Amino acid sequence: MNNISIADILELPVQERIRLVELIWDSVAAVPEAVEISPALKVQLEARLAEFEASPEAGYSWDQVKSSLKDGSWRTA
């Protein structure tokens, strides 16, 4: 394995650093069972899922979310 320092990474062009982050993220996402979550977060996620399942029509559509991201209105919500 090659040893690369943080300083070496920070010297890479931005696009290469972004690609490195993507590769690291993909390697983490490939084994989701290895990512531990706290009991408090698990409770919160289960509550949010139950809330969604009880009222799936609540919230915002993907089109509404995209629109608010594009026009910046999410900043005032």
Residue pairs with C-beta under 8 A, 6 or more apart in sequence:
9 17
9 20
10 17
12 20
28 34
28 35
37 45
51 58
52 58
52 59
60 68
67 73
68 74
68 77
